[in-house]
């Protein structure tokens, strides 16, 4: 997939008119703009107020190690003021629809820059250890964009004529800019980033489904799982998917699998992770890797945890709302008896399963699994939409 990537590059030498803005020698410097959105060129006070009114417009200043605190920013400003070489300014901007999905958080911006910047620095013949860079993501326009500034700590380019080391010249060649654009696009659509996007889409779609456990469309098999969760999750304490025993987690897992299988993005994620695991398995077999830890399994486990937390939270909320009228009972034994009675009443609203219904629900889960398997085979081109095998044409 091709995506418009725009890169603007400037440099400011020690005698440049705008040097003070980028070297933090002026009150409203470039770091402040990256952090809060102050633009000295168009009225700092006005621009600052616009950003302060919407904190989501800027993710804050970060470097190769993460978000900078006040002490770290102070130290960086000191380095900028003492820098003797050029200070570069890069802006990497993405098309609106792509940027809003793939460059909308600090985590995404950090992942991008820690991947592509070292490649740029190597092309420019920099020593990575001799470069200081900082950046910030801005979301104040339809096109998401990252501001980056970097400089050399020491002069490392040897001048044969003068027999001395010098700082690099400022111009970045168009070839390096084009390669940077290619690196950005390659990163955005890498398997790693694609998996993150698919996971995000699936989780957001399921959370937007607003599942109601007494909805007649909610499968009876899952109503049984809801009943089990409502009865088995302890009444006291704070609970999450990870904090509960595996015996309780498995009930949430059944619900999560059904939600994933019955959502567009969820089914796509399951297909993607299945294909990913197959590749990982082939790699492990090829290189005789014993007990490989499949990344696809870790991602799926994380998805189950995230959606499972949402499911468990809703069940606890429903149960807690029904228990409010029992809060005034001081006798522990009596309150517990009433709580059990209330739980039985709540779960009785979920239709009890007969043996025949149990078999029907097992068939339902089996159909879901076959649906996922069919989608995977179709994606690989092994079968067509009617389930027929795609045989290669005979010569």
N, C-alpha and C positions, 0 to 999 in steps of 0.2 A: 504494500500500500504506500502510495506517495503522499507526502504531507508537506505543505509549504512551510519551510523553516527560514526565518529571516535572522541574519546575524549582522549587527553593526559593530564596528571596531574603531576605536580611537586611541591615541596615546598622547600623553602630556609630558613633555620634557621639563627639566628643571627651570628653564626660562620661559615656559608657556604662560600665557595670560591667565588661563584657567587652572593653573597648577595648584593654587591655594585651595580651591574647592575640592580637588581630588586628593590632595596631600594632607587634608584635615588642618590646614593652617588658617581656615576661616570658620566663624561660628556655625553657620549652617553648611556643613560639609557633605560630601557625597555619601559617607556612611550613614549620616542622619537621614538623607533622602531615601536610601535603600531601606533603612529601618522603619521610618515613619512616613515617607512620601513627601518630604519637603523639597520643593523645586525652586531654588533661588532664582532661576531664570524667569519664572512667571509669577512670582509673589509667594514667598515662603509661608507667610502667615495663613493665606487663604488655602494653599495646598495642604498645609499641615492640618488645618481644621477639617478639611474634607476627609483626610485619612483617619484622623482621630474619631470621626463620626462613624467610621466603618472599619473596625480593627481587622476584618478579614481581608482587607486590601493588601496587606503586607505580612509576610511570614516572619519578619525579623532577620537580623544579620546572622549568617553562619559561615563557617569555613570548613576545611577538610575534616575537622573533628566534631562538628555539630554547631548548635546554636551558641552564640557568644553571650556571656554575661557582662555586666558593667565593667568589671575589672579587666576582662579580656578585651573588650572594646577600647578601653583606655590604653592598654598596652599596644594594641594595633594602631591606634592613632599616633602614638609616639613613634612607632616604626615608620609610618607613612611620612611624618614630618621630617624624619631623618633620612629617608630614602634619597639616594643620589642619582639613581638612574631614572628611566621612564616609568610612568604609571599608566597601565593600560586599562581601558574601560570597554567591556563587551556587553552587548544586549542580545540575548537569544529569545526570539519571539516565535510563537506557534499560531497556526490558524485557529480561529475561534472554537469550532466544535471539537477539534482534536485536543487543543490546549485545555479546555474546560474539563476534559476527562483524564488526560494523561499528564497534565502539569498544573494541578490545582491544589497541591499541598506541599508543605516543606519537605516531607519524606520523598516525594517524587522529584522535587528540584534537587535535593541533596544526592539522591541516587544518580540522577542524570549527570551532574557536574563532577562527582567523584569518578565517574566512568570516562567522560569525554575530555575533561581538562588535561589530565596527564598525557593523553595522546597529542593534544595541541602543543603542550610544553615540550615534548620530545621532538616534535617536528621543528620547533623554533630553536632547537639545540640548547634548551635550558636543562640544567640539573634540577630535578624535581625538588630536591632538598633545599635548593637555593631560591625557591619561589614561595612567596606569600600571597594567598588569594582569599578573598571574602566575597560573599554574594547575598542576594535576597530575592525572593519571588514576589512579584507584584501581580495582583489580580484585579486592578482597578480599570482595566479595559477588556473588551471582548477577546482580544488576543493576549493570552497569558504570556508573561515575559519574565526573564531572569536577568538581573543586573549583576555583573561580575567585574571585580577590579583585582589586578595583580601587579606585582613588582618584584624585582630582584633584590635579594639581601646584600649580595656582594658582586663586584665586577669579576667575571670569569672568562670573558672573551679576550684572547691575547692578541695584541696589536704588534705585528712583527716590525713595522716601521718605527714605532715609538718605543718598542721593547717594554710594553706595559699592558696590564689588563684593563679592559674597558667594559662598559655596560652595553647590552645589545641595542642595536638601532631599533627605532620604534615601529616601523611599518610592518604589518602582517600581510604576507602575499595573498592575492586572491585565491591561489591554489590551496593554501592552508585554510582559508575561510570556507571554501567549497568542501574540503575534507571534513571540517568541523560540522558543517550542515549534515553531511552524510553520516557522521558518527552519531549525531543527535537523532536522526531518523532511525538508524539501526538500533539504537538503544530503546527508543520508544516502542518499537515493535519486536523487540527480542522476546524469546520464549519466557524469560523471567518476568518482564514487564507485562506481557500479554496475559500471563497467569494471574498476576495481581489485579489487572483490569477485570478479567472474567470473574474472579472471586468477588470483587467489589460489586459488580453488576448483580450477581446472584444474590448476595446478602441483602443489598438494597431492595431488590424486587420482592424478596420474601418478606422483609420487614414491612414493606408497603402493602402487603396482601391483607393485613389486619385480620388474621385468622381468629375466628370465633369458635370455641370448642363445642358449643351446642348448635352450631350451624348444621342443618340437615345434609349439606354437601360434604361435611367433614366425615371421612370414611369411618365406618364402625370399628375397624381394626385399630385406628388411631384413637378413637374414643376410649378404647380399652387401655391404651397406653397413657392417655391423660388421666384416667381413673387411677392407674397404678402410681403415677407421679404424685397425684394429689394425696394419696394415702401414704406413700412411702417417704416423701420429702419431710424431714423433721419439722415440727411446728416451731421450734425455737432456733434462734441463730440466723445468721445471714448465709444464704446458699447460692452457689453458682454451679455451672456444669462441672467445672474442674474439681470443686470441693466435695462433690457427691460420690458415693461408691459406684463402681462400674456396674453393679447390679441395677442401680437407679438410672445411670447414664444410658443404658441400653434402651430404656423406654423412650428417652428423648431422641436417641439416634433413629429409631423407627419413624418418629414424627419428622425429623429433619430430612431423612431420605425421601419420604413421600413429598415433602414441600419442594425439595430440589427437583425431583422427577416430574413434578406437575407445574414447574415454572420454566419459561423459555430459557432464561439465562442460567438457571440451575442445571437444566439438562445439558446445556452447552458446556458448563463447567465440568460435569461428570464425564462427558465425552472427552474433553480436553485432558483431564487428569488420567483417564484410562489410557489414552494414547501416549501420554507422557510416561506413565509407569511402564508401558510395554517397551519404550525406548530405553528406559533406565535398566530394565531387566535384561535386555539384549546386551547392553554395555557391560553389566555385571558379569554375564555369562562369558562374553568375549574375553574379558580380562581376568576371569576367575576370581572375582571379588567375593569373599566370604562374608556373610551377614551384612549385605549392603543396606544402608539406611536410605530408602527411597524418598526423594524430596516430594514426590506426588502424594505419598502417604501422609507426610507431615502437613502438607497444605490441606488435604481433605480433613485431617484431624482438627486443624485450626478452624475450618469452615463449620464443622460439627460443633465445635466449642462455641463459636460466635453465635450461630443460630440457636444452638441449644440453650445458651444463656437467655436469649430472648423468649424462647418457649417456656423455660422454667420460670422466668420472671413473671410472665403472664399468668401461669398457673398459680403461683404463690399469691399474686395480686387478687385473683378471683377468690381464692380460699380466704385470704386475709379480710376481704370486704365482707364475706359471709360470717366471719368470726367476731366482728366488731361488737355485736350484741352480747357476746359472752365475756367481754373484758371486765365487767363489774362483779363477776363471781370470784370470790376470794378463796373459797375452798378448792384446793388443787385437784382433789379426786373428783369432785363434782364437776369442775370446769373441764377436766379431761374427758369425763363421761359425756358431757354435752358436746365437746369438740368432736369426739368420735361419732356421735349421733349426727352432728351437722355435716361431717364429711360423708357419712353414708347417705344423707339426704342429697348432698351435692352430686355424688357419684350416681345416685339413683336416677338423676336427670339424664345421665348418659345411658342410653338403652343397654340393658344387659344382653349379653350375647348367648345365643343358643348354640348347640353343636353345629347345626346347619350354617348359621351365620359365621361361626368360627372358620369353617371350611371355606366359605365364600371370601372371607377376608384374607385367608392364606393365599387363595387364588388371585386376589387383587394385588398383593405384594409380589407374587410371582410374575404377574403381567407387567408390573412396573419395571422389574428387573429385566424382563425380556425386551421391553420398550427401549431401555437404556442400551442394551446389547445391540439391538437393531440399529439404533442411531449411530453407534460406533462403527458398525460394519458398513453402513451407508456412507459415512464420512470417509472411510478408507477406500470406497469404491468397490468393495467386495460384493455387495448386493445392491439392487435398485430399490426404488420406493415401494415396489410390490413384494419385496423380499426375495426376488429371483436372483440367482448367482450370475454375476457378470463374467462370462467366460471370454477369454481373448479370442479375437477373430483368427480363423485358420487361413493360412496362406494358400 
